[in-house]
Amino acid sequence: MHRGSFLRTAICALALALPALAAFEAQAQAASTRGEVVRVDRAAGRVTLKHGEIKHLDMPPMTMAYQVASPSLLEGLAAGDRVRFTAERLEGRHVVTALVKAP
């Protein structure tokens, strides 16, 4: 394949992938929830969050302790921090799978 054909193929592939990427990003944004850190328990790998409704889990606004999927999610967190997070139901438990400090 010569360079012009390769470039056209790459551009077409990117053009086809962009809508799927945009849909994935929109879904990720919709699944994230705003919250406030109440407590961080690094030893147990848990964070207590006061949060709004989590629609995809059918949860009303509440304060709840969550296991985190990775201890690295707790790095730099302290009580009072405002965050955006994603929680999922994994093996019968609610687990925070993504968490970032909100600006």
Kinemage of the C-alpha trace (Angstrom):
@kinemage 1
@onewidth
@group {chain A} dominant
@subgroup {mainchain}
@vectorlist {calphas} color= white
{ca met a 1} P 0.000 0.000 0.000
{ca his a 2} L 1.501 3.308 -0.797
{ca arg a 3} L 1.440 6.398 1.346
{ca gly a 4} L -1.616 8.096 -0.250
{ca ser a 5} L -3.759 4.973 0.116
{ca phe a 6} L -2.607 4.452 3.683
{ca leu a 7} L -3.423 8.059 4.582
{ca arg a 8} L -6.914 7.828 3.024
{ca thr a 9} L -7.566 4.552 4.877
{ca ala a 10} L -6.413 6.058 8.176
{ca ile a 11} L -8.618 9.141 7.713
{ca cys a 12} L -11.649 6.971 6.898
{ca ala a 13} L -11.037 4.787 9.948
{ca leu a 14} L -10.792 7.857 12.169
{ca ala a 15} L -13.965 9.333 10.677
{ca leu a 16} L -15.817 6.087 11.425
{ca ala a 17} L -14.451 5.869 14.992
{ca leu a 18} L -15.246 9.446 16.081
{ca pro a 19} L -19.033 9.022 16.455
{ca ala a 20} L -18.535 5.892 18.574
{ca leu a 21} L -15.981 7.692 20.729
{ca ala a 22} L -18.336 10.653 21.187
{ca ala a 23} L -21.177 8.316 22.197
{ca phe a 24} L -18.903 6.540 24.695
{ca glu a 25} L -17.820 9.884 26.195
{ca ala a 26} L -21.440 11.033 26.497
{ca gln a 27} L -22.369 7.781 28.239
{ca ala a 28} L -19.414 8.110 30.634
{ca gln a 29} L -20.433 11.687 31.476
{ca ala a 30} L -24.031 10.621 32.062
{ca ala a 31} L -22.928 7.839 34.419
{ca ser a 32} L -20.717 10.081 36.546
{ca thr a 33} L -22.108 11.677 39.675
{ca arg a 34} L -21.111 14.728 41.696
{ca gly a 35} L -20.260 14.170 45.306
{ca glu a 36} L -18.372 15.332 48.357
{ca val a 37} L -15.811 13.242 50.226
{ca val a 38} L -16.903 12.653 53.809
{ca arg a 39} L -14.188 10.160 54.817
{ca val a 40} L -11.218 8.386 53.235
{ca asp a 41} L -10.147 4.993 54.626
{ca arg a 42} L -6.999 4.117 52.701
{ca ala a 43} L -6.303 0.984 54.772
{ca ala a 44} L -9.685 -0.511 53.844
{ca gly a 45} L -9.741 0.911 50.302
{ca arg a 46} L -12.970 2.775 50.974
{ca val a 47} L -14.319 6.278 50.520
{ca thr a 48} L -17.491 7.693 52.040
{ca leu a 49} L -19.286 10.025 49.645
{ca lys a 50} L -22.265 12.330 50.021
{ca his a 51} L -23.751 12.324 46.534
{ca gly a 52} L -26.678 13.062 44.300
{ca glu a 53} L -28.868 10.521 42.560
{ca ile a 54} L -27.140 7.671 40.721
{ca lys a 55} L -29.731 6.879 38.071
{ca his a 56} L -28.154 3.786 36.511
{ca leu a 57} L -27.987 2.168 39.977
{ca asp a 58} L -31.468 3.413 40.957
{ca met a 59} L -30.011 5.124 44.050
{ca pro a 60} L -31.420 8.311 45.575
{ca pro a 61} L -29.122 11.029 46.962
{ca met a 62} L -27.376 9.727 50.085
{ca thr a 63} L -24.153 9.388 52.029
{ca met a 64} L -22.554 5.965 51.611
{ca ala a 65} L -19.210 4.206 51.997
{ca tyr a 66} L -17.919 2.643 48.772
{ca gln a 67} L -15.129 0.218 48.044
{ca val a 68} L -12.797 1.613 45.370
{ca ala a 69} L -11.711 -0.428 42.370
{ca ser a 70} L -8.113 0.729 42.812
{ca pro a 71} L -6.321 2.217 45.835
{ca ser a 72} L -4.841 4.846 43.496
{ca leu a 73} L -8.294 6.480 43.306
{ca leu a 74} L -7.832 7.602 46.920
{ca glu a 75} L -4.501 9.372 46.344
{ca gly a 76} L -4.666 13.039 47.266
{ca leu a 77} L -8.265 12.844 48.517
{ca ala a 78} L -9.395 14.412 51.779
{ca ala a 79} L -12.677 15.022 53.553
{ca gly a 80} L -14.439 18.027 52.053
{ca asp a 81} L -13.105 17.519 48.506
{ca arg a 82} L -15.728 17.842 45.777
{ca val a 83} L -15.490 15.024 43.232
{ca arg a 84} L -17.033 13.439 40.165
{ca phe a 85} L -17.201 9.676 40.340
{ca thr a 86} L -18.606 6.619 38.666
{ca ala a 87} L -19.978 3.742 40.717
{ca glu a 88} L -20.920 0.321 39.403
{ca arg a 89} L -22.472 -2.781 40.896
{ca leu a 90} L -19.763 -5.462 40.787
{ca glu a 91} L -20.258 -8.904 42.282
{ca gly a 92} L -23.173 -7.625 44.353
{ca arg a 93} L -21.299 -4.613 45.774
{ca his a 94} L -21.273 -0.937 44.865
{ca val a 95} L -17.750 -0.011 43.789
{ca val a 96} L -16.308 3.353 42.735
{ca thr a 97} L -14.555 2.669 39.428
{ca ala a 98} L -13.533 6.252 38.565
{ca leu a 99} L -13.054 9.317 40.724
{ca val a 100} L -11.550 12.754 40.094
{ca lys a 101} L -11.531 15.981 42.062
{ca ala a 102} L -13.994 18.490 40.653
{ca pro a 103} L -12.649 21.908 39.706
